[in-house]
Every structure is written in structure tokens, then in C-alpha cells.
Amino acid sequence: MELFWHRRDLRAADNVGLAAATGTGDEGADRGPAAPVFVFDPDVLDHASDVRVRRLLDGLAALREDYRERGSDLLVAGGDPETVLPRLAEALDAERVVWNRDYSGLARERDAGVRRALDAVDVEREAHHDAVLHDPDAIRTNAGDPYSVYSYYWKKWTDRAKDDPAPAPTGGGLVDANRLADAVDAVGGTDASVAVADGGDAETVGALPTPADLGFAEPDAEIGPAGTAAARERLDAFLDEAVFAYEAERDYPAREATSRLSTFLKYGEIGIREAYAATAAAMAEAESDARPDDAPEGVEEFQQQLAWREFYTQVLFHNPEVVTANYKAYEEGIAWRDDPGEIAAWKRGETGYPIVDAGMRQLREEAFMHNRVRMIVASFLTKDLLADWRHGYDHFREHLADHDTANDNGGWQWAASTGTDAQPYFRIFNPMTQGERYDPDAEYITEYVPELRGIDADLIHEWHELLPTQRANAASEYPAPIVDHSERREEALAMYKRARGEDPEE
């Protein structure tokens, strides 16, 4: 008997650890059956948000339904995994607890504690590489160091062989649902939520809790579907057509040109090997006579997004302190302005810069933001408002359904010119130019900023140049720009030069 501990891998298919535990993978011959479990860890929930808890519960509901269709079920526990897992292993008479590795500092500390707890009760444990295609310690420079420049990392990443998807459990690989029900009784109840919400130590197993049970509220944002079936449907739709024009179309937020797979990948509802294999099949089609000459570039550009995800994973793995600290140190430190009123206006989407406000409102309404717009709003916060990137990172962590520590931290530090392979400090996005270039007809802007609907796109893109009377006549309810971009650009350059120990006047 095996106990498989789900974390950021809410799927049965292409799950390396589960395949091993159930005896269906290359490493799992003559093993199984396995009982799957998810533990609501109070220490992890301390870093959660309303949006992400709701999305997690939706993913768990989909996973549980998948297991039930396979004749098994998903055990749900609340409490410290160091206590819960040994107790469950005893109740199930499991000889081994298996899981897939996570690579954040918090996850590694948690897993080390669980290993010690299992050792203390003579239960075997086994961890597998699953979350990314290449282990974050596997791709290094010729000198043996972790990469800090993406372009060099990408060259090795793309040349490395990729594993095939792991097989899903079959036959008797999973513990029968009736036996799991007996285990629930043995462990002592069905109210998993109470132990978590109250911060208690009573480990219980049973039904999925509600957000309120866990101490969270139902979010206002429309989060979207969850689960492996929804992930596959989205991936298939994207690879059917949009991927072939991805390079040319991906930066235009009003177009249906991106995969929208980030949330599914964040919760591990589709395996990365399955996703990559699908892109390899798309590349074969792109190189056929059935597609335009530039189609392969589109597929490769999407594969690069998968590589970026892994690049930032290895940055976090080797530098766990970057969650709160600058990756790149400045000699004198950066003297952020951090004006509370300006930061609050940015969060509300009321800066008077239409593309910025549209992005911030999309975030509030959908728990998602288009990637190009993420870069624009991040540049605006750090280079126009001169605010510490950590304000933006914390806000995204609170409101994004697809929040991923490595990716979000990497993106924010890139925008703030404090990260690995970051944009130079003197590269400062002009928010009006960005809006005009990537949303020329203001379709995206007006979808999320209703005050500007019915106004000519040229006027929207010239909003910063209009006289107060022109703004009042065009859209009296939409604010004037809260800062002057040209002035703040010069302030930003001076701020970064001082941080570098340079004379800002030179």
C-alpha cells in the first residue's frame, strides 16, 4: 500500500509520482495500490488568498471526481503534514508516502520536516521530479553555475531531451473507494475544515471544505473552469490554430491569441510533459505544407514561454531569498517613492492611463491579466510611480488565480530592473505608446474601462495630452493622469543612477 500526497499536481494523468506509487510508471513496477491525499496545511494557507483558495478547491473537486470515476477517491486532510501523513500511513497500513517535489523555499522546508516525521515512524518516503521538464539543478553554465541569463538557458533547455508523459493509473493501481471510506473512520472524522480554520492540531479526513471553513471569502472575480478536462480542452483549442500565429499575435490583449493555460499549469491540472508533447506535435504540423512559413516561429515562441517558466523556477530554487529581496544588488540601494495614494490608484485602476487601468480592472474582474499588460502595469508602478516592486508582487499574489511564486517574482523583478536578466533600468515603457501599439482600436481598454466606451480610439490614446475641458467633455467620470510620464521617467532615471552610485546629472 502506498500513500500519494498531492500538492501542486492536481491530476491523475502525466503525474510521475502517482505513476510510480500506483505501479504504472517505469519506477513503480510491482507497487500499489495507492491512496491519494491532499492536506490543507495551515502554514501554506497563511500565504494564500481568496482567489487562489477558491481556485484550489475547484481543482480538488475536479480531481476527486476523476478519482471517483476510476473507482477510488481523494482523501482530504487538514493540519500539519508532519502529523497528518504519518497518522494516515498508519491508518492505511501504508509502507510508503510518495510525492512530487516542489522547489520553493517554503515547500522544501515543509518536505524536509515530513521526511523526518516519516523516518521517526519507519515509513518510507519517496519524492519525484515532476513539476517542470528539467530539474532546476540540471541545466547549468559550462562553469557549473546556475543560469542568470535566459537566452543561454533557453539554448540548453531546447536541446535537452524531454521525457514522455507518465501513464495514468489503471486497473488496481488505486485503493478502492470503500477501503478509503474505512480509513476516514479510522482517522477520526470527516470535518477536515475545522482543524485548518481553527489552526488546531486535530488531523481529520473527509469532505472538501468551503473557503469560509478555511478562513477565506468567496472572491468577486470570475475565475474560470478547473481540472484536467478543462485544461486539455483549452490546450487543444489553442494548438488547433492560435499557436501558429502566436509570435505575431501574442502581445495584443484584445485578440484570442494566448493559451490561457497558466492557471492550469500553476495547479498542475495538466502535466508539463503532456503539454510539451502537444506542442511538439503542433511543431510537426507547423513545418508541414499545411501551414504558413512563419508557423514554426509561433510554436517555438510558445515553447519559450514554457522555458521561461522553468528558468524562473531554477532562479528561485538557487536563490530562495528573491521572494522578498532584490536579486540584483544596487550599490546605494533604490530610494523608492512609495506614495500610498498613487499605489492605491494603481490598484483600483484609476491612474488616468487607459491601458494600465484596463489591466488592473481585468485583474480584479477575472483574477487574470494578459501578459503584455502585466509588463505594462509593472513598469508603470516601478518606473512611473517609483514604487517598490514588492507592492505589485503582493497585489498580484492576492488577486491572480495563476500566481506562481517563481514566475511572478521573476516578472516583477524583471520590470523593476532588480532581477536576473532584467530589462535595463533605462528601458521605461511609455504607457500611452504601449496602448496605442498593442491595442490600437482600444478594444481591450474599453472592455474593462466602460467610462471610455464610445470615445474615438485616438482620443483615448491621447488622454495624457488632452486639456481638462476636453477630458471632461469626452469622459467626465474617467480620471486625468495622476502623474506626468515624461517627468517621472526623468525621476526614475535619476533614482536608478543614484542607486548605482552615479551622478544623476551626468
C-alpha positions as CSV (number, residue, x, y, z in Angstrom):
1,M,0.0,0.0,0.0
2,E,1.2,3.5,-0.9
3,L,0.0,6.9,0.1
4,F,0.3,9.6,-2.6
5,W,0.5,13.2,-1.4
6,H,-0.9,15.7,-3.9
7,R,0.3,19.3,-3.7
8,R,0.7,21.3,-6.9
9,D,-0.2,18.4,-9.1
10,L,-3.9,18.1,-9.1
11,R,-4.2,15.4,-11.8
12,A,-4.1,11.7,-12.3
13,A,-2.6,11.7,-15.8
14,D,1.1,12.5,-16.5
15,N,1.9,12.5,-12.8
16,V,5.3,11.0,-12.3
17,G,5.0,10.3,-8.6
18,L,1.5,8.9,-8.8
19,A,2.5,6.6,-11.7
20,A,5.3,5.3,-9.5
21,A,3.1,4.9,-6.4
22,T,0.4,3.1,-8.4
23,G,2.8,0.7,-10.2
24,T,2.0,2.2,-13.6
25,G,5.2,4.1,-14.1
26,D,8.7,2.9,-15.0
27,E,9.8,3.4,-11.4
28,G,6.8,1.7,-9.9
29,A,6.8,-1.9,-11.0
30,D,5.1,-4.3,-8.6
31,R,3.9,-1.4,-6.4
32,G,0.5,-0.1,-5.4
33,P,-2.3,0.3,-4.9
34,A,-2.0,3.9,-3.8
35,A,-4.4,6.1,-1.8
36,P,-4.3,9.8,-2.9
37,V,-4.5,12.5,-0.3
38,F,-4.4,16.3,-0.2
39,V,-3.5,18.1,3.1
40,F,-4.7,21.7,3.8
41,D,-1.6,22.9,5.5
42,P,-2.1,26.0,7.8
43,D,1.4,27.2,7.0
44,V,0.7,27.2,3.3
45,L,-2.7,28.8,3.8
46,D,-1.0,31.7,5.6
47,H,0.3,32.7,2.2
48,A,-3.0,32.1,0.3
49,S,-5.7,34.4,-1.0
50,D,-9.5,34.3,-1.5
51,V,-9.0,33.8,-5.3
52,R,-6.4,31.1,-5.0
53,V,-8.2,29.1,-2.3
54,R,-11.4,29.2,-4.4
55,R,-9.4,28.0,-7.5
56,L,-7.7,25.3,-5.4
57,L,-11.0,24.0,-4.2
58,D,-12.4,23.9,-7.7
59,G,-9.3,21.9,-8.8
60,L,-9.6,19.5,-6.0
61,A,-13.3,18.9,-6.8
62,A,-12.3,18.1,-10.3
63,L,-9.6,15.7,-9.2
64,R,-11.8,14.0,-6.7
65,E,-14.4,13.4,-9.5
66,D,-11.7,11.9,-11.6
67,Y,-10.7,9.5,-8.9
68,R,-14.3,8.5,-8.3
69,E,-14.7,7.7,-11.9
70,R,-11.7,5.4,-11.5
71,G,-13.3,3.6,-8.6
72,S,-11.3,5.4,-5.9
73,D,-11.5,8.7,-4.1
74,L,-9.4,11.6,-2.8
75,L,-8.7,11.8,0.9
76,V,-8.8,15.3,2.2
77,A,-7.0,16.2,5.4
78,G,-6.4,19.4,7.5
79,G,-3.4,20.1,9.7
80,D,0.4,19.9,9.8
81,P,1.6,17.3,7.2
82,E,4.3,16.2,9.6
83,T,1.5,14.9,11.8
84,V,-1.2,14.1,9.3
85,L,0.8,11.9,6.9
86,P,2.3,9.5,9.5
87,R,-1.1,9.1,11.0
88,L,-2.7,8.4,7.7
89,A,0.0,6.0,6.7
90,E,-0.7,4.1,10.0
91,A,-4.4,4.1,9.4
92,L,-4.0,2.7,5.9
93,D,-1.1,0.4,6.7
94,A,0.9,2.2,4.0
95,E,4.5,1.3,3.8
96,R,5.5,4.4,1.8
97,V,4.5,8.1,1.2
98,V,5.2,9.4,-2.3
99,W,5.0,12.9,-3.6
100,N,6.3,15.2,-6.4
101,R,8.9,17.8,-5.5
102,D,8.2,21.5,-5.2
103,Y,11.0,23.9,-5.4
104,S,10.2,27.0,-3.3
105,G,12.0,27.6,0.0
106,L,8.8,27.0,2.0
107,A,8.0,23.8,0.2
108,R,11.5,22.4,0.7
109,E,11.4,23.2,4.4
110,R,8.0,21.5,4.7
111,D,9.1,18.4,2.8
112,A,12.2,18.1,5.0
113,G,10.0,18.1,8.1
114,V,7.8,15.5,6.6
115,R,10.7,13.3,5.7
116,R,12.0,13.5,9.3
117,A,8.5,12.7,10.7
118,L,8.1,9.6,8.5
119,D,11.6,8.4,9.3
120,A,10.6,8.6,13.0
121,V,7.8,6.1,12.5
122,D,9.7,3.9,10.0
123,V,7.6,4.8,7.0
124,E,9.4,5.0,3.7
125,R,9.2,8.2,1.6
126,E,9.9,9.0,-2.0
127,A,10.0,12.2,-3.9
128,H,9.9,12.6,-7.7
129,H,10.8,15.2,-10.3
130,D,7.5,16.2,-12.0
131,A,6.6,19.9,-12.0
132,V,9.0,21.1,-14.8
133,L,10.5,19.3,-17.7
134,H,14.1,19.8,-16.4
135,D,15.1,19.6,-12.8
136,P,16.1,23.2,-11.7
137,D,19.6,21.9,-10.8
138,A,20.1,20.1,-14.2
139,I,20.8,23.0,-16.6
140,R,24.0,24.9,-15.7
141,T,26.6,27.0,-17.4
142,N,29.8,25.4,-18.6
143,A,31.4,26.7,-15.4
144,G,28.8,24.8,-13.4
145,D,26.8,27.8,-12.2
146,P,23.0,28.3,-12.4
147,Y,22.0,30.5,-15.3
148,S,21.1,34.1,-14.8
149,V,20.6,34.9,-18.5
150,Y,17.6,33.4,-20.1
151,S,18.8,33.3,-23.7
152,Y,21.7,31.0,-22.8
153,Y,19.5,28.9,-20.6
154,W,17.0,28.5,-23.5
155,K,19.6,27.1,-25.8
156,K,20.4,24.3,-23.5
157,W,16.8,23.8,-22.5
158,T,15.6,23.3,-26.1
159,D,18.4,20.9,-26.8
160,R,17.7,18.6,-23.9
161,A,15.6,15.6,-24.4
162,K,12.1,15.8,-22.9
163,D,10.5,12.8,-21.0
164,D,7.3,11.3,-22.4
165,P,4.1,11.8,-20.4
166,A,3.8,9.5,-17.4
167,P,0.9,6.9,-17.6
168,A,-2.3,7.4,-15.7
169,P,-3.3,4.8,-13.0
170,T,-5.0,1.8,-14.4
171,G,-6.5,-1.4,-13.1
172,G,-5.9,-1.9,-9.4
173,G,-3.4,0.9,-9.1
174,L,-5.6,2.9,-6.8
175,V,-7.1,2.0,-3.5
176,D,-10.8,1.1,-3.7
177,A,-13.2,3.8,-2.6
178,N,-14.8,1.6,0.1
179,R,-11.4,1.0,1.7
180,L,-10.7,4.7,1.7
181,A,-14.1,5.3,3.5
182,D,-13.0,2.9,6.2
183,A,-9.7,4.9,6.5
184,V,-11.8,8.1,7.1
185,D,-13.5,6.4,10.0
186,A,-10.2,5.1,11.3
187,V,-8.6,8.6,11.3
188,G,-11.4,10.1,13.2
189,G,-14.0,12.1,11.2
190,T,-15.0,14.0,8.2
191,D,-14.7,17.6,9.0
192,A,-11.4,18.5,7.5
193,S,-12.1,22.2,7.5
194,V,-12.4,22.8,11.2
195,A,-8.9,21.8,12.1
196,V,-7.5,24.1,9.5
197,A,-9.6,27.1,10.1
198,D,-9.1,27.0,13.9
199,G,-5.4,26.3,13.5
200,G,-5.7,23.2,15.6
201,D,-3.8,20.0,15.6
202,A,-6.7,17.6,15.1
203,E,-6.0,15.9,11.8
204,T,-9.2,14.8,10.2
205,V,-10.1,13.4,6.8
206,G,-13.1,13.8,4.7
207,A,-15.2,16.2,2.6
208,L,-13.8,19.3,0.8
209,P,-14.2,22.4,2.9
210,T,-15.6,25.7,1.8
211,P,-13.5,28.9,1.6
212,A,-15.2,30.1,4.7
213,D,-14.2,26.9,6.5
214,L,-10.6,27.8,5.7
215,G,-10.9,31.4,6.8
216,F,-11.3,32.9,3.3
217,A,-14.1,34.7,1.5
218,E,-15.7,33.9,-1.9
219,P,-13.9,36.1,-4.4
220,D,-15.8,38.5,-6.7
221,A,-13.7,37.6,-9.7
222,E,-14.9,35.1,-12.3
223,I,-12.1,32.5,-12.1
224,G,-13.0,30.1,-14.9
225,P,-13.0,26.3,-15.1
226,A,-10.7,23.9,-13.3
227,G,-9.4,20.4,-13.8
228,T,-7.6,18.2,-16.3
229,A,-10.5,18.0,-18.8
230,A,-10.8,21.8,-18.9
231,A,-7.0,22.1,-19.3
232,R,-6.9,19.7,-22.2
233,E,-9.9,21.4,-23.9
234,R,-8.1,24.8,-23.6
235,L,-4.8,23.3,-24.8
236,D,-6.4,21.6,-27.8
237,A,-8.2,24.8,-28.8
238,F,-5.0,26.8,-28.6
239,L,-2.9,24.4,-30.6
240,D,-5.6,23.9,-33.2
241,E,-5.0,27.4,-34.6
242,A,-3.8,30.2,-32.4
243,V,-0.4,28.8,-31.7
244,F,0.7,29.1,-35.3
245,A,0.3,32.9,-35.2
246,Y,1.5,33.2,-31.5
247,E,4.7,35.1,-32.2
248,A,2.9,37.8,-34.2
249,E,-0.3,38.0,-32.1
250,R,0.5,37.3,-28.5
251,D,1.2,40.9,-27.4
252,Y,-2.3,42.1,-28.4
253,P,-4.6,41.7,-25.4
254,A,-7.8,42.2,-27.4
255,R,-7.1,39.1,-29.5
256,E,-7.7,35.5,-28.5
257,A,-4.0,34.7,-29.2
258,T,-2.7,33.3,-25.9
259,S,-3.1,29.9,-24.4
260,R,-4.6,30.9,-21.0
261,L,-3.0,27.7,-19.6
262,S,-1.1,29.5,-16.8
263,T,-3.7,28.7,-14.1
264,F,-3.9,25.0,-15.1
265,L,-0.2,24.7,-15.1
266,K,0.1,26.5,-11.7
267,Y,-2.2,23.9,-10.1
268,G,-0.7,21.1,-12.1
269,E,-4.0,20.1,-13.6
270,I,-2.2,19.2,-16.8
271,G,1.2,17.6,-16.9
272,I,4.1,19.6,-18.3
273,R,5.2,16.6,-20.4
274,E,1.8,16.2,-21.9
275,A,1.7,19.9,-22.7
276,Y,5.1,19.9,-24.3
277,A,4.3,16.7,-26.3
278,A,1.3,18.5,-27.7
279,T,3.5,21.5,-28.8
280,A,5.9,19.1,-30.4
281,A,3.0,17.6,-32.4
282,A,2.0,21.2,-33.3
283,M,5.5,21.9,-34.5
284,A,5.4,19.0,-36.8
285,E,2.2,20.4,-38.3
286,A,3.7,23.9,-38.5
287,E,6.6,22.5,-40.5
288,S,4.3,20.8,-43.0
289,D,2.9,22.4,-46.2
290,A,-0.4,22.9,-44.5
291,R,0.7,25.9,-42.5
292,P,2.3,29.3,-43.4
293,D,6.0,29.7,-43.5
294,D,6.1,31.6,-40.1
295,A,4.0,29.0,-38.3
296,P,7.1,27.2,-36.7
297,E,8.1,30.5,-35.1
298,G,4.8,30.7,-33.4
299,V,5.1,27.3,-31.9
300,E,8.7,27.9,-30.8
301,E,7.7,31.2,-29.2
302,F,5.1,29.4,-27.1
303,Q,7.6,26.7,-26.1
304,Q,9.8,29.6,-25.0
305,Q,7.1,30.6,-22.5
306,L,7.4,27.1,-21.0
307,A,11.2,27.6,-20.8
308,W,10.8,30.9,-19.1
309,R,8.6,29.2,-16.5
310,E,11.5,26.8,-15.8
311,F,14.1,29.4,-16.0
312,Y,12.4,31.3,-13.2
313,T,11.9,28.1,-11.2
314,Q,15.7,27.5,-11.2
315,V,16.3,31.1,-10.2
316,L,14.0,30.6,-7.2
317,F,15.5,27.2,-6.4
318,H,19.0,28.6,-6.2
319,N,18.0,31.9,-4.7
320,P,15.0,31.5,-2.4
321,E,15.6,34.9,-0.8
322,V,14.5,36.6,-4.0
323,V,10.8,36.3,-2.8
324,T,11.5,39.3,-0.6
325,A,14.9,40.6,-1.7
326,N,16.3,42.1,-4.9
327,Y,18.2,39.6,-7.0
328,K,20.4,42.3,-8.2
329,A,22.0,44.5,-5.6
330,Y,22.5,48.2,-6.1
331,E,25.5,49.9,-4.5
332,E,23.4,52.6,-2.8
333,G,20.0,50.9,-2.7
334,I,16.9,52.2,-4.5
335,A,15.1,55.1,-2.9
336,W,11.6,54.2,-3.9
337,R,9.0,57.0,-3.7
338,D,6.2,54.6,-2.4
339,D,3.4,57.2,-2.4
340,P,0.3,55.5,-0.8
341,G,-2.2,57.4,-2.8
342,E,-0.6,56.7,-6.1
343,I,-0.2,53.0,-5.3
344,A,-3.9,52.8,-4.2
345,A,-5.0,54.5,-7.5
346,W,-2.9,51.9,-9.4
347,K,-4.6,49.1,-7.6
348,R,-8.0,50.5,-8.3
349,G,-7.3,51.0,-12.0
350,E,-7.7,54.8,-11.7
351,T,-4.4,56.1,-12.8
352,G,-5.7,58.0,-15.9
353,Y,-3.5,55.8,-18.1
354,P,-6.1,53.7,-20.0
355,I,-4.1,50.6,-20.8
356,V,-2.8,50.5,-17.2
357,D,-6.3,50.9,-15.8
358,A,-7.7,48.3,-18.1
359,G,-5.2,45.7,-16.9
360,M,-5.8,46.4,-13.2
361,R,-9.5,46.1,-13.7
362,Q,-9.2,42.9,-15.7
363,L,-7.2,41.5,-12.7
364,R,-10.0,42.4,-10.3
365,E,-12.8,41.0,-12.5
366,E,-11.1,37.9,-13.9
367,A,-8.2,37.1,-11.5
368,F,-6.1,37.2,-14.6
369,M,-4.2,39.7,-16.7
370,H,-2.8,39.5,-20.2
371,N,1.0,39.0,-20.2
372,R,1.9,42.1,-22.2
373,V,-0.3,44.2,-19.9
374,R,1.3,42.7,-16.9
375,M,4.6,44.1,-18.1
376,I,3.0,47.5,-18.8
377,V,1.4,47.8,-15.3
378,A,4.6,46.6,-13.6
379,S,6.7,49.1,-15.5
380,F,4.2,51.9,-14.6
381,L,4.2,51.0,-10.9
382,T,8.0,50.8,-10.6
383,K,9.1,53.4,-13.2
384,D,6.3,56.0,-13.3
385,L,5.1,55.8,-9.7
386,L,8.6,54.9,-8.5
387,A,7.1,52.3,-6.1
388,D,8.9,49.3,-4.8
389,W,8.1,46.2,-6.9
390,R,7.1,44.3,-3.8
391,H,3.8,46.3,-3.6
392,G,3.0,45.0,-7.1
393,Y,4.1,41.4,-6.3
394,D,1.9,41.4,-3.2
395,H,-1.1,42.7,-5.1
396,F,-0.7,40.2,-7.8
397,R,-0.3,37.4,-5.3
398,E,-3.5,38.4,-3.7
399,H,-5.6,38.7,-6.9
400,L,-4.1,36.4,-9.6
401,A,-5.5,32.9,-9.8
402,D,-2.4,31.8,-11.6
403,H,0.0,33.3,-9.1
404,D,3.2,31.4,-9.2
405,T,6.0,32.5,-6.8
406,A,8.8,31.9,-9.3
407,N,7.1,33.4,-12.3
408,D,5.6,36.4,-10.6
409,N,8.7,37.2,-8.7
410,G,10.8,36.9,-11.8
411,G,8.4,39.1,-13.8
412,W,8.2,41.8,-11.2
413,Q,12.0,42.0,-10.7
414,W,12.5,42.0,-14.4
415,A,10.2,45.0,-14.7
416,A,11.9,46.8,-11.7
417,S,15.4,46.2,-13.2
418,T,16.3,44.3,-10.0
419,G,16.1,40.7,-11.2
420,T,18.0,38.2,-13.2
421,D,18.2,39.0,-16.9
422,A,16.1,42.1,-16.1
423,Q,15.4,44.9,-18.5
424,P,17.9,47.7,-18.2
425,Y,16.9,50.4,-15.7
426,F,16.8,53.0,-18.5
427,R,14.2,51.0,-20.5
428,I,11.0,52.5,-19.4
429,F,7.7,51.7,-21.0
430,N,5.6,54.6,-22.2
431,P,2.1,53.5,-21.2
432,M,0.4,55.6,-23.9
433,T,2.7,54.3,-26.7
434,Q,2.2,50.7,-25.4
435,G,-1.6,51.2,-25.5
436,E,-1.5,52.6,-29.0
437,R,0.8,49.9,-30.3
438,Y,-0.9,46.9,-28.8
439,D,-4.5,48.0,-28.5
440,P,-4.7,50.4,-31.5
441,D,-8.6,50.4,-31.6
442,A,-8.8,50.5,-27.8
443,E,-10.9,47.3,-27.8
444,Y,-9.2,45.9,-24.7
445,I,-9.2,49.2,-23.0
446,T,-12.9,49.8,-23.5
447,E,-13.8,46.3,-22.5
448,Y,-12.5,47.0,-19.0
449,V,-12.8,50.8,-18.7
450,P,-16.5,51.4,-19.5
451,E,-16.1,55.2,-18.9
452,L,-14.2,55.3,-22.2
453,R,-16.7,53.4,-24.4
454,G,-17.9,55.3,-27.4
455,I,-14.9,57.5,-27.5
456,D,-12.6,57.6,-30.5
457,A,-9.5,55.4,-30.0
458,D,-7.2,58.3,-30.9
459,L,-8.6,60.4,-28.1
460,I,-8.1,57.5,-25.7
461,H,-4.5,57.1,-26.7
462,E,-4.0,60.9,-26.4
463,W,-5.7,61.1,-23.0
464,H,-2.5,62.4,-21.3
465,E,-2.3,65.3,-23.8
466,L,-5.9,66.5,-23.6
467,L,-6.9,69.7,-21.8
468,P,-9.1,69.3,-18.7
469,T,-12.1,70.6,-20.6
470,Q,-11.5,68.1,-23.4
471,R,-11.4,65.2,-20.9
472,A,-14.5,66.5,-19.2
473,N,-16.4,66.6,-22.5
474,A,-15.1,63.2,-23.6
475,A,-15.5,61.1,-20.4
476,S,-16.1,63.1,-17.2
477,E,-16.0,60.1,-15.0
478,Y,-12.6,58.9,-16.1
479,P,-9.7,60.5,-14.2
480,A,-6.9,62.6,-15.5
481,P,-3.4,61.1,-15.4
482,I,-2.2,61.1,-11.8
483,V,1.4,61.6,-12.9
484,D,3.2,63.1,-15.9
485,H,5.0,60.2,-17.6
486,S,7.8,62.4,-19.1
487,E,8.6,63.9,-15.7
488,R,8.5,60.6,-13.9
489,R,10.7,59.0,-16.5
490,E,13.5,61.5,-15.7
491,E,13.0,61.0,-12.0
492,A,13.2,57.2,-12.5
493,L,16.5,57.5,-14.4
494,A,17.9,59.7,-11.7
495,M,16.7,57.4,-8.9
496,Y,18.4,54.4,-10.5
497,K,21.6,56.3,-11.2
498,R,21.9,57.3,-7.6
499,A,21.3,53.7,-6.6
500,R,24.2,52.7,-8.9
501,G,26.4,55.3,-7.2
502,E,26.4,57.5,-10.3
503,D,25.8,61.2,-10.6
504,P,22.2,61.6,-11.9
505,E,23.2,64.8,-13.7
506,E,25.7,63.1,-15.9
